[in-house]
Amino acid sequence: MWDDYRSNVLNKNYLQQAQEILRQMWFTNQVMSNGILAPGAGRGGYDFVNPSYFSPAFYKIFAKIDTLNNWQSVVDQSYNIIKKNPGYSQGLIPDWMRPDGNFYNGSLGYNPYLNGSAFFKDAIRTLWRIAIDAVWFNDPRAKAYLNNALNFINEKGGAKASNFYQIEGDKLGTLVPAEDKWKEFNDEKNTETWRYRQEHSHLTIGMWLTAAIAVGTDEDKKDFSQEMAKFYEYKADADFFGLIHDPENLEDTLHNEMYFDQFLAWFGVSLMSGTFSNILDDLDHPKENLEGILFNPFTGEDEKENEGESIKIFRANPKITISPIKNGFHFLAPTATHWQIYNLHGKEVSSHFGTEFSWNSKSHSALFILKTQSPDGTFVQKLKLQ
């Protein structure tokens, strides 16, 4: 996937530099001596934390690289703190909190909405962070928290209830106030740039859907997939998440909140599609395609109809040779074959007939669907660009 490289300036290769960065996290107190992750070097830690920075799946990988420090303690502390928080039974957590589970009442600076006590823009990322550990490592603590979250949101109405919630006292599990608007980092004099704090959008759906991917049923996954699809206007050839005209949610397209929205939506969708994978494990333990659901969230159909045939599962043709080339693949079959390649919207992006086919994706997308028809039968499999 990449070539080793040694810096002439640092006289280190990638591995050595990575080890140095990880060890500096302990040396500068970004990670406290007991394993608590601080919000920044020399800021917080024992006094307060930001749970949305906890990434236990990555700490498990760090432990293999940096054997001088106790990364398992960082995993354990992350889950201990999450479990102590007052919203745990609902799968919620505040933007900021104390490691002992209480709300933090000090000064916070950036994004101190409701003094950091709500499940808001920071906290909602915790769902995605923990879902990675559930998907990659099947951690039971991750799955317990996400089960709480999925049960909570399903009781509220499923994917349509994806939003920000309060946690304090008798407000636990209620939406953030409908009258509150997000003005601080926009043009306070221009109402067109304001956004409601309550936000049912690609951002909130993209984060809540990670719980469904990690611990939900097939129906949960379809529910969130379809709701997310409403915020991607692929028929208009959109290249971003969100509605082009969104007066209801007052979407801010004039400020970097658009940036924040985009990467959170993409993180959720990429985990859902399987493209956000543990690449180190992929390289060490290549996996065969498994049978799964071919579901089009834009139409809500369980199977894609094509020339009268229903494609329900992924099943590769063992007689076909697939070789990676730059930005694509070269295909070789023993008999004349009809090749069709689809993107994840179910839209055909290329086709060819013959025994050989070289295909260049000309795209940043990392996952496509290959369908082949020949005397051997009809086969469907995933193509993952690395």
ROTIBA-404152 format. One record per residue (C-alpha): residue number from 1; residue in one letter; x, y, z. Coordinates in pm, 1 decimal. Example, Ala and Ser with C-alpha at 12.3 -4.5 7.8 and 13.67 -1.06 7.14 Angstrom:
BEGIN
n->1; res->a; u->1230.0; v->-450.0; w->780.0
n->2; res->s; u->1367.0; v->-106.0; w->714.0
***
This chain:
BEGIN
n->1; res->m; u->0.0; v->0.0; w->0.0
n->2; res->w; u->292.1; v->234.1; w->68.7
n->3; res->d; u->669.4; v->221.9; w->47.5
n->4; res->d; u->892.5; v->260.6; w->348.2
n->5; res->y; u->1062.1; v->597.2; w->370.5
n->6; res->r; u->1340.6; v->733.9; w->586.3
n->7; res->s; u->1361.1; v->1107.0; w->646.9
n->8; res->n; u->1705.1; v->1251.0; w->579.3
n->9; res->v; u->1630.8; v->1527.5; w->829.5
n->10; res->l; u->1497.6; v->1313.9; w->1116.1
n->11; res->n; u->1689.9; v->998.1; w->1021.9
n->12; res->k; u->1377.4; v->795.1; w->1103.2
n->13; res->n; u->1140.2; v->579.0; w->906.2
n->14; res->y; u->761.7; v->583.7; w->939.7
n->15; res->l; u->754.0; v->332.7; w->1224.4
n->16; res->q; u->1019.6; v->509.6; w->1428.8
n->17; res->q; u->850.2; v->847.5; w->1386.2
n->18; res->a; u->512.8; v->699.0; w->1481.4
n->19; res->q; u->663.8; v->551.1; w->1796.3
n->20; res->e; u->813.8; v->888.0; w->1886.9
n->21; res->i; u->479.4; v->1066.4; w->1841.7
n->22; res->l; u->297.6; v->810.8; w->2055.7
n->23; res->r; u->556.9; v->833.5; w->2333.7
n->24; res->q; u->539.6; v->1211.8; w->2327.5
n->25; res->m; u->168.7; v->1187.2; w->2405.7
n->26; res->w; u->263.5; v->1041.3; w->2742.9
n->27; res->f; u->561.7; v->1269.2; w->2797.4
n->28; res->t; u->356.0; v->1587.4; w->2737.9
n->29; res->n; u->60.7; v->1467.4; w->2947.7
n->30; res->q; u->-178.2; v->1433.9; w->2657.5
n->31; res->v; u->-220.2; v->1093.9; w->2816.2
n->32; res->m; u->-209.2; v->1108.2; w->3195.3
n->33; res->s; u->-7.0; v->856.7; w->3395.1
n->34; res->n; u->-321.5; v->658.9; w->3486.1
n->35; res->g; u->-435.4; v->632.9; w->3123.7
n->36; res->i; u->-685.4; v->921.0; w->3108.1
n->37; res->l; u->-676.9; v->1098.8; w->2772.4
n->38; res->a; u->-660.9; v->1476.2; w->2818.4
n->39; res->p; u->-826.1; v->1718.3; w->2571.3
n->40; res->g; u->-478.7; v->1848.7; w->2486.8
n->41; res->a; u->-120.0; v->1849.1; w->2603.9
n->42; res->g; u->-118.8; v->2009.9; w->2947.2
n->43; res->r; u->-493.5; v->2082.9; w->2939.5
n->44; res->g; u->-742.6; v->1893.7; w->3148.8
n->45; res->g; u->-708.5; v->1523.2; w->3208.4
n->46; res->y; u->-756.2; v->1471.2; w->3578.7
n->47; res->d; u->-992.0; v->1773.4; w->3596.4
n->48; res->f; u->-1197.6; v->1736.9; w->3278.3
n->49; res->v; u->-1212.3; v->1536.7; w->2956.8
n->50; res->n; u->-1377.9; v->1545.9; w->2617.8
n->51; res->p; u->-1515.9; v->1192.5; w->2566.1
n->52; res->s; u->-1551.7; v->1239.4; w->2190.8
n->53; res->y; u->-1171.0; v->1225.3; w->2169.5
n->54; res->f; u->-1163.8; v->871.7; w->2313.7
n->55; res->s; u->-1061.9; v->625.4; w->2040.6
n->56; res->p; u->-1015.2; v->282.7; w->2203.0
n->57; res->a; u->-982.9; v->98.2; w->1871.0
n->58; res->f; u->-679.1; v->305.3; w->1782.3
n->59; res->y; u->-521.6; v->262.9; w->2125.4
n->60; res->k; u->-529.4; v->-111.7; w->2067.8
n->61; res->i; u->-330.1; v->-55.6; w->1749.7
n->62; res->f; u->-97.6; v->190.7; w->1923.8
n->63; res->a; u->-20.9; v->-78.2; w->2183.0
n->64; res->k; u->135.0; v->-292.3; w->1910.4
n->65; res->i; u->355.8; v->-5.3; w->1795.4
n->66; res->d; u->452.4; v->154.3; w->2127.3
n->67; res->t; u->526.1; v->-121.1; w->2376.3
n->68; res->l; u->687.4; v->114.5; w->2628.9
n->69; res->n; u->355.6; v->265.6; w->2741.7
n->70; res->n; u->36.5; v->111.2; w->2877.3
n->71; res->w; u->-214.8; v->181.8; w->2602.5
n->72; res->q; u->-451.2; v->-81.1; w->2741.8
n->73; res->s; u->-498.1; v->147.5; w->3041.5
n->74; res->v; u->-616.1; v->421.1; w->2801.8
n->75; res->v; u->-870.6; v->179.5; w->2654.4
n->76; res->d; u->-993.3; v->83.1; w->3000.6
n->77; res->q; u->-1007.9; v->440.2; w->3130.4
n->78; res->s; u->-1203.3; v->550.6; w->2824.4
n->79; res->y; u->-1472.0; v->291.3; w->2889.2
n->80; res->n; u->-1470.1; v->354.3; w->3264.2
n->81; res->i; u->-1538.7; v->724.6; w->3210.9
n->82; res->i; u->-1804.8; v->660.8; w->2947.3
n->83; res->k; u->-1986.8; v->422.6; w->3179.5
n->84; res->k; u->-1982.0; v->673.7; w->3468.1
n->85; res->n; u->-2146.6; v->952.2; w->3269.0
n->86; res->p; u->-2509.8; v->1041.7; w->3357.5
n->87; res->g; u->-2637.5; v->961.5; w->3007.0
n->88; res->y; u->-2484.9; v->614.3; w->2977.2
n->89; res->s; u->-2809.5; v->416.4; w->3000.0
n->90; res->q; u->-2940.4; v->615.1; w->2700.8
n->91; res->g; u->-2617.0; v->590.8; w->2503.2
n->92; res->l; u->-2565.3; v->965.2; w->2554.9
n->93; res->i; u->-2266.0; v->1151.2; w->2694.7
n->94; res->p; u->-2187.8; v->1522.2; w->2750.2
n->95; res->d; u->-1950.7; v->1725.8; w->2535.5
n->96; res->w; u->-1731.5; v->1780.5; w->2841.9
n->97; res->m; u->-1725.0; v->1608.0; w->3180.0
n->98; res->r; u->-1513.3; v->1511.6; w->3477.2
n->99; res->p; u->-1347.1; v->1167.1; w->3478.8
n->100; res->d; u->-1554.3; v->1077.0; w->3787.9
n->101; res->g; u->-1874.4; v->1103.1; w->3583.0
n->102; res->n; u->-1992.1; v->1445.2; w->3697.7
n->103; res->f; u->-2051.1; v->1749.1; w->3478.6
n->104; res->y; u->-1765.6; v->1995.9; w->3458.6
n->105; res->n; u->-1857.2; v->2343.3; w->3585.0
n->106; res->g; u->-1538.9; v->2530.3; w->3491.9
n->107; res->s; u->-1452.7; v->2751.4; w->3196.1
n->108; res->l; u->-1430.0; v->2567.4; w->2864.4
n->109; res->g; u->-1364.5; v->2815.6; w->2585.2
n->110; res->y; u->-1457.1; v->2662.4; w->2248.2
n->111; res->n; u->-1808.7; v->2524.6; w->2203.6
n->112; res->p; u->-1933.0; v->2562.2; w->2562.8
n->113; res->y; u->-2302.3; v->2511.9; w->2470.4
n->114; res->l; u->-2499.3; v->2454.6; w->2792.8
n->115; res->n; u->-2155.6; v->2461.1; w->2957.1
n->116; res->g; u->-2062.1; v->2138.5; w->2782.2
n->117; res->s; u->-2336.0; v->1937.3; w->2955.5
n->118; res->a; u->-2538.0; v->1837.3; w->2646.7
n->119; res->f; u->-2500.5; v->1558.2; w->2394.2
n->120; res->f; u->-2409.2; v->1811.2; w->2128.4
n->121; res->k; u->-2156.1; v->1864.4; w->1848.3
n->122; res->d; u->-1858.9; v->1717.5; w->2031.3
n->123; res->a; u->-2029.9; v->1438.5; w->2219.1
n->124; res->i; u->-2215.6; v->1292.0; w->1921.8
n->125; res->r; u->-1879.6; v->1186.1; w->1775.6
n->126; res->t; u->-1843.0; v->939.8; w->2063.1
n->127; res->l; u->-2092.4; v->709.2; w->1889.9
n->128; res->w; u->-1866.1; v->682.9; w->1586.8
n->129; res->r; u->-1546.5; v->644.5; w->1789.6
n->130; res->i; u->-1692.0; v->359.5; w->1993.9
n->131; res->a; u->-1858.8; v->197.1; w->1693.9
n->132; res->i; u->-1515.9; v->157.8; w->1534.4
n->133; res->d; u->-1407.6; v->-54.0; w->1831.8
n->134; res->a; u->-1725.7; v->-260.3; w->1810.9
n->135; res->v; u->-1682.8; v->-322.7; w->1436.5
n->136; res->w; u->-1305.9; v->-376.1; w->1430.0
n->137; res->f; u->-1250.3; v->-552.9; w->1763.3
n->138; res->n; u->-1596.1; v->-662.7; w->1880.2
n->139; res->d; u->-1533.5; v->-509.5; w->2223.9
n->140; res->p; u->-1828.3; v->-596.1; w->2455.0
n->141; res->r; u->-1802.0; v->-259.7; w->2634.3
n->142; res->a; u->-1841.6; v->-80.0; w->2303.0
n->143; res->k; u->-2141.1; v->-292.2; w->2210.6
n->144; res->a; u->-2307.1; v->-238.1; w->2550.0
n->145; res->y; u->-2286.3; v->140.7; w->2514.8
n->146; res->l; u->-2405.4; v->131.9; w->2153.9
n->147; res->n; u->-2695.5; v->-99.2; w->2240.9
n->148; res->n; u->-2806.5; v->164.1; w->2491.8
n->149; res->a; u->-2778.9; v->429.2; w->2221.9
n->150; res->l; u->-2967.8; v->230.1; w->1960.2
n->151; res->n; u->-3247.7; v->138.1; w->2201.8
n->152; res->f; u->-3279.4; v->504.3; w->2300.1
n->153; res->i; u->-3295.4; v->643.0; w->1946.0
n->154; res->n; u->-3532.3; v->368.5; w->1829.1
n->155; res->e; u->-3768.9; v->453.0; w->2114.9
n->156; res->k; u->-3756.4; v->813.9; w->1995.4
n->157; res->g; u->-3846.2; v->717.6; w->1639.4
n->158; res->g; u->-3538.8; v->559.4; w->1484.3
n->159; res->a; u->-3330.2; v->736.8; w->1222.5
n->160; res->k; u->-3579.9; v->1023.5; w->1198.3
n->161; res->a; u->-3501.7; v->1107.6; w->1562.7
n->162; res->s; u->-3129.0; v->1160.0; w->1498.1
n->163; res->n; u->-3050.6; v->1485.8; w->1676.3
n->164; res->f; u->-2879.7; v->1647.2; w->1975.7
n->165; res->y; u->-3011.4; v->1574.6; w->2327.5
n->166; res->q; u->-2993.6; v->1709.4; w->2680.9
n->167; res->i; u->-2864.1; v->1509.0; w->2974.8
n->168; res->e; u->-2899.0; v->1714.7; w->3294.2
n->169; res->g; u->-3153.3; v->1611.0; w->3556.5
n->170; res->d; u->-3512.9; v->1566.0; w->3444.2
n->171; res->k; u->-3413.7; v->1686.7; w->3094.7
n->172; res->l; u->-3226.3; v->1362.9; w->3030.7
n->173; res->g; u->-3319.0; v->1233.7; w->2686.8
n->174; res->t; u->-3504.6; v->1546.5; w->2569.5
n->175; res->l; u->-3405.6; v->1740.9; w->2261.0
n->176; res->v; u->-3194.7; v->2052.1; w->2303.1
n->177; res->p; u->-3424.4; v->2359.9; w->2319.0
n->178; res->a; u->-3600.5; v->2430.8; w->1990.0
n->179; res->e; u->-3553.5; v->2805.7; w->2025.1
n->180; res->d; u->-3175.0; v->2788.2; w->2063.4
n->181; res->k; u->-2980.9; v->2894.7; w->1756.1
n->182; res->w; u->-2615.7; v->2847.4; w->1663.4
n->183; res->k; u->-2477.5; v->3195.3; w->1596.3
n->184; res->e; u->-2136.4; v->3220.5; w->1758.3
n->185; res->f; u->-1921.3; v->3123.6; w->1461.6
n->186; res->n; u->-2143.9; v->3264.0; w->1187.9
n->187; res->d; u->-2258.7; v->3617.2; w->1097.2
n->188; res->e; u->-2467.0; v->3717.3; w->1398.3
n->189; res->k; u->-2628.8; v->3994.9; w->1193.7
n->190; res->n; u->-2723.0; v->3767.2; w->904.6
n->191; res->t; u->-3006.4; v->3530.6; w->995.9
n->192; res->e; u->-2943.6; v->3327.7; w->679.8
n->193; res->t; u->-2626.7; v->3192.0; w->838.1
n->194; res->w; u->-2792.4; v->3091.9; w->1166.9
n->195; res->r; u->-2871.5; v->2730.7; w->1245.2
n->196; res->y; u->-3097.4; v->2579.6; w->1503.7
n->197; res->r; u->-2922.5; v->2383.3; w->1776.8
n->198; res->q; u->-3179.5; v->2110.6; w->1718.7
n->199; res->e; u->-3047.8; v->1953.4; w->1402.4
n->200; res->h; u->-3182.2; v->1658.1; w->1210.4
n->201; res->s; u->-2922.7; v->1649.8; w->937.3
n->202; res->h; u->-2657.1; v->1447.8; w->760.4
n->203; res->l; u->-2429.1; v->1522.4; w->1057.3
n->204; res->t; u->-2657.5; v->1378.1; w->1325.3
n->205; res->i; u->-2779.8; v->1088.0; w->1112.3
n->206; res->g; u->-2420.7; v->1007.3; w->1012.2
n->207; res->m; u->-2320.7; v->970.9; w->1376.0
n->208; res->w; u->-2629.5; v->788.0; w->1506.9
n->209; res->l; u->-2620.7; v->537.2; w->1220.9
n->210; res->t; u->-2287.4; v->403.5; w->1347.2
n->211; res->a; u->-2471.2; v->247.9; w->1641.9
n->212; res->a; u->-2703.0; v->71.8; w->1397.0
n->213; res->i; u->-2408.8; v->-55.2; w->1192.0
n->214; res->a; u->-2230.0; v->-188.0; w->1499.5
n->215; res->v; u->-2515.5; v->-353.9; w->1690.4
n->216; res->g; u->-2837.6; v->-306.5; w->1492.1
n->217; res->t; u->-3057.9; v->-535.7; w->1287.9
n->218; res->d; u->-3076.4; v->-527.8; w->909.7
n->219; res->e; u->-3393.4; v->-318.5; w->942.5
n->220; res->d; u->-3209.2; v->-66.5; w->1163.2
n->221; res->k; u->-2936.3; v->-36.5; w->902.0
n->222; res->k; u->-3187.0; v->14.1; w->620.2
n->223; res->d; u->-3372.8; v->274.9; w->825.1
n->224; res->f; u->-3062.5; v->485.6; w->879.3
n->225; res->s; u->-2936.1; v->430.2; w->524.7
n->226; res->q; u->-3258.3; v->561.6; w->377.3
n->227; res->e; u->-3271.3; v->860.3; w->609.7
n->228; res->m; u->-2911.9; v->949.6; w->526.5
n->229; res->a; u->-2986.0; v->920.4; w->154.9
n->230; res->k; u->-3237.8; v->1204.6; w->188.6
n->231; res->f; u->-2947.0; v->1436.5; w->261.9
n->232; res->y; u->-2740.9; v->1348.0; w->-42.9
n->233; res->e; u->-2884.5; v->1479.0; w->-368.6
n->234; res->y; u->-2713.2; v->1239.6; w->-604.5
n->235; res->k; u->-2966.9; v->1301.2; w->-881.3
n->236; res->a; u->-2844.8; v->1660.1; w->-888.4
n->237; res->d; u->-2484.1; v->1536.6; w->-909.5
n->238; res->a; u->-2411.2; v->1677.7; w->-565.1
n->239; res->d; u->-2058.5; v->1629.5; w->-434.5
n->240; res->f; u->-2137.7; v->1703.8; w->-70.4
n->241; res->f; u->-2371.8; v->1585.0; w->202.0
n->242; res->g; u->-2669.0; v->1805.9; w->286.2
n->243; res->l; u->-2957.6; v->1963.0; w->99.9
n->244; res->i; u->-2874.4; v->2223.8; w->-160.9
n->245; res->h; u->-3162.0; v->2437.3; w->-29.6
n->246; res->d; u->-3238.0; v->2365.6; w->333.6
n->247; res->p; u->-3452.1; v->2641.3; w->490.3
n->248; res->e; u->-3580.2; v->2406.7; w->761.5
n->249; res->n; u->-3241.3; v->2336.5; w->917.1
n->250; res->l; u->-3083.0; v->2669.6; w->814.1
n->251; res->e; u->-2778.7; v->2491.5; w->682.2
n->252; res->d; u->-2469.4; v->2707.9; w->693.3
n->253; res->t; u->-2292.6; v->2686.1; w->358.9
n->254; res->l; u->-2096.7; v->3006.5; w->417.8
n->255; res->h; u->-1878.7; v->2894.0; w->705.8
n->256; res->n; u->-1654.8; v->2606.1; w->806.9
n->257; res->e; u->-1939.3; v->2439.0; w->990.7
n->258; res->m; u->-1999.4; v->2295.5; w->645.4
n->259; res->y; u->-1655.5; v->2136.5; w->677.7
n->260; res->f; u->-1739.5; v->1990.1; w->1019.1
n->261; res->d; u->-2067.2; v->1850.1; w->885.5
n->262; res->q; u->-1904.3; v->1691.9; w->583.9
n->263; res->f; u->-1641.1; v->1488.1; w->758.9
n->264; res->l; u->-1877.8; v->1361.0; w->1029.0
n->265; res->a; u->-2130.5; v->1256.3; w->764.9
n->266; res->w; u->-1854.5; v->1087.7; w->564.8
n->267; res->f; u->-1712.2; v->908.5; w->868.3
n->268; res->g; u->-2052.2; v->758.2; w->942.3
n->269; res->v; u->-2127.1; v->657.1; w->584.1
n->270; res->s; u->-1779.6; v->516.0; w->526.8
n->271; res->l; u->-1811.5; v->294.9; w->834.9
n->272; res->m; u->-2155.1; v->187.2; w->711.2
n->273; res->s; u->-2025.7; v->101.8; w->363.0
n->274; res->g; u->-1723.7; v->-90.3; w->491.1
n->275; res->t; u->-1465.9; v->146.3; w->342.6
n->276; res->f; u->-1355.5; v->275.1; w->685.1
n->277; res->s; u->-1170.2; v->-40.5; w->776.0
n->278; res->n; u->-869.7; v->-141.6; w->982.1
n->279; res->i; u->-617.5; v->-127.3; w->699.4
n->280; res->l; u->-341.1; v->-287.3; w->904.8
n->281; res->d; u->-560.7; v->-588.4; w->971.5
n->282; res->d; u->-671.1; v->-588.0; w->606.8
n->283; res->l; u->-309.4; v->-618.3; w->500.0
n->284; res->d; u->-219.4; v->-883.7; w->757.3
n->285; res->h; u->-539.8; v->-1086.9; w->723.4
n->286; res->p; u->-700.6; v->-1040.4; w->380.1
n->287; res->k; u->-1070.0; v->-1124.8; w->393.9
n->288; res->e; u->-1294.7; v->-1281.5; w->135.3
n->289; res->n; u->-1621.6; v->-1115.1; w->42.1
n->290; res->l; u->-1909.0; v->-1230.9; w->259.3
n->291; res->e; u->-2271.1; v->-1267.7; w->168.1
n->292; res->g; u->-2465.0; v->-954.6; w->251.0
n->293; res->i; u->-2756.8; v->-732.7; w->163.2
n->294; res->l; u->-2750.0; v->-530.7; w->-157.0
n->295; res->f; u->-2970.2; v->-239.2; w->-56.8
n->296; res->n; u->-3029.2; v->86.5; w->-241.7
n->297; res->p; u->-3111.5; v->356.9; w->16.7
n->298; res->f; u->-3227.6; v->597.4; w->-254.8
n->299; res->t; u->-3506.9; v->364.8; w->-366.2
n->300; res->g; u->-3555.9; v->161.7; w->-48.4
n->301; res->e; u->-3532.0; v->-162.9; w->-245.9
n->302; res->d; u->-3379.6; v->-472.4; w->-88.3
n->303; res->e; u->-3247.6; v->-590.1; w->-422.2
n->304; res->k; u->-3137.6; v->-416.8; w->-736.8
n->305; res->e; u->-3333.1; v->-517.1; w->-1044.0
n->306; res->n; u->-3128.0; v->-535.8; w->-1361.0
n->307; res->e; u->-3252.3; v->-691.9; w->-1683.2
n->308; res->g; u->-3508.2; v->-891.9; w->-1490.4
n->309; res->e; u->-3257.9; v->-1042.8; w->-1252.0
n->310; res->s; u->-3242.8; v->-988.6; w->-875.8
n->311; res->i; u->-2903.3; v->-951.4; w->-713.5
n->312; res->k; u->-2936.5; v->-1041.2; w->-346.6
n->313; res->i; u->-2594.6; v->-1149.2; w->-227.1
n->314; res->f; u->-2228.0; v->-1100.5; w->-305.9
n->315; res->r; u->-2086.3; v->-1414.1; w->-468.0
n->316; res->a; u->-1754.7; v->-1400.0; w->-653.0
n->317; res->n; u->-1674.7; v->-1603.2; w->-964.9
n->318; res->p; u->-1368.0; v->-1815.5; w->-876.8
n->319; res->k; u->-1269.6; v->-1843.5; w->-1244.1
n->320; res->i; u->-1215.0; v->-1467.9; w->-1281.3
n->321; res->t; u->-873.6; v->-1314.2; w->-1219.3
n->322; res->i; u->-872.6; v->-962.1; w->-1077.1
n->323; res->s; u->-545.1; v->-770.3; w->-1073.0
n->324; res->p; u->-503.8; v->-420.0; w->-927.9
n->325; res->i; u->-376.5; v->-144.9; w->-1156.1
n->326; res->k; u->-340.6; v->227.3; w->-1092.2
n->327; res->n; u->-681.2; v->362.8; w->-984.8
n->328; res->g; u->-856.9; v->45.6; w->-1092.8
n->329; res->f; u->-842.3; v->-321.5; w->-1189.6
n->330; res->h; u->-767.8; v->-554.3; w->-1477.9
n->331; res->f; u->-1015.4; v->-841.8; w->-1519.0
n->332; res->l; u->-957.3; v->-1170.5; w->-1701.7
n->333; res->a; u->-1214.6; v->-1445.9; w->-1762.3
n->334; res->p; u->-1185.5; v->-1782.5; w->-1942.7
n->335; res->t; u->-1494.9; v->-1711.2; w->-2154.6
n->336; res->a; u->-1662.3; v->-1403.2; w->-2301.6
n->337; res->t; u->-1812.7; v->-1207.7; w->-2013.8
n->338; res->h; u->-2040.0; v->-907.9; w->-1972.0
n->339; res->w; u->-1874.2; v->-683.1; w->-1711.1
n->340; res->q; u->-2071.1; v->-416.2; w->-1525.4
n->341; res->i; u->-1941.5; v->-188.4; w->-1248.6
n->342; res->y; u->-2171.9; v->6.7; w->-1016.3
n->343; res->n; u->-2109.4; v->270.9; w->-754.1
n->344; res->l; u->-2270.0; v->248.8; w->-410.3
n->345; res->h; u->-2576.9; v->437.3; w->-535.1
n->346; res->g; u->-2652.3; v->141.5; w->-764.1
n->347; res->k; u->-2560.6; v->352.0; w->-1068.2
n->348; res->e; u->-2367.7; v->181.6; w->-1349.1
n->349; res->v; u->-2034.2; v->357.0; w->-1403.0
n->350; res->s; u->-1875.8; v->126.5; w->-1662.0
n->351; res->s; u->-1945.2; v->-183.2; w->-1872.7
n->352; res->h; u->-1761.7; v->-402.9; w->-2121.0
n->353; res->f; u->-1797.4; v->-732.8; w->-2307.9
n->354; res->g; u->-1510.5; v->-971.3; w->-2367.5
n->355; res->t; u->-1263.1; v->-1195.1; w->-2189.9
n->356; res->e; u->-1047.2; v->-903.0; w->-2069.2
n->357; res->f; u->-1135.8; v->-564.6; w->-1924.4
n->358; res->s; u->-915.0; v->-290.0; w->-1781.6
n->359; res->w; u->-1103.6; v->-37.1; w->-1573.1
n->360; res->n; u->-985.6; v->295.1; w->-1428.9
n->361; res->s; u->-1214.2; v->436.4; w->-1160.5
n->362; res->k; u->-1117.2; v->801.7; w->-1217.5
n->363; res->s; u->-1269.7; v->856.6; w->-876.1
n->364; res->h; u->-1177.8; v->892.7; w->-511.0
n->365; res->s; u->-1441.8; v->637.6; w->-414.9
n->366; res->a; u->-1295.3; v->326.2; w->-259.8
n->367; res->l; u->-1576.7; v->75.1; w->-298.9
n->368; res->f; u->-1761.4; v->-42.4; w->-610.6
n->369; res->i; u->-1974.3; v->-340.7; w->-711.5
n->370; res->l; u->-1873.3; v->-572.9; w->-995.8
n->371; res->k; u->-2136.6; v->-779.6; w->-1173.0
n->372; res->t; u->-2032.3; v->-1043.9; w->-1426.4
n->373; res->q; u->-2251.1; v->-1249.0; w->-1660.9
n->374; res->s; u->-2108.0; v->-1540.8; w->-1858.2
n->375; res->p; u->-2180.7; v->-1907.4; w->-1933.3
n->376; res->d; u->-2062.1; v->-1972.8; w->-1577.1
n->377; res->g; u->-2353.2; v->-1772.6; w->-1439.0
n->378; res->t; u->-2413.8; v->-1432.9; w->-1281.1
n->379; res->f; u->-2184.1; v->-1318.7; w->-1001.3
n->380; res->v; u->-2158.7; v->-1006.3; w->-787.3
n->381; res->q; u->-1869.4; v->-896.0; w->-570.7
n->382; res->k; u->-1723.1; v->-587.8; w->-407.2
n->383; res->l; u->-1423.1; v->-405.0; w->-547.3
n->384; res->k; u->-1217.3; v->-222.7; w->-286.7
n->385; res->l; u->-961.0; v->27.5; w->-408.9
n->386; res->q; u->-658.0; v->65.6; w->-181.7
***
